[in-house]
């Protein structure tokens, strides 16, 4: 039993391999796309040797609604600033994110109270049914004769095939 455990440990050690450490690889990428409807989507990001990222992404449509997020992500966490003119937004700072809105405030919604519903009692009139018996007429017909054919049986079986190599010799 000990030899099996030792063999499994040897295989596990061989399969684990060595973890190679690579030097930091800074990068930079960006894209900017506008579709046939006038919607623009853009993203830009840079990363340095310390794995800190600085970037932004934005969205704007043909009707003028836009949102731009500028962010940094490093050892101290993720920090973002959002700039938008989307309806229904206002400037705030939730979850350590600066949210700047230039949306136009619309009129406040009006609360409407529903009037009480008046319920009227309804009484049903008694129901009277007049029932008249109708005469019953029976027509007598001969019952049909049932004809069923004899059942047909069918069987399928496999027979072995024999093969011969060459031709048979006649005696």
Protein Blocks (a to p, Z undefined) as FASTA:
>chain_A
ZZmmmmmmmmmmmmnopaddddddddddddddddfkopacdddddddfkopacddddddd
fkopacdddddddfkoccdddddfbehiacddeehiacddfbdcdddddddddddddddd
dddddddddddddddddddddddddddddddddddddddddddedjdddZZ
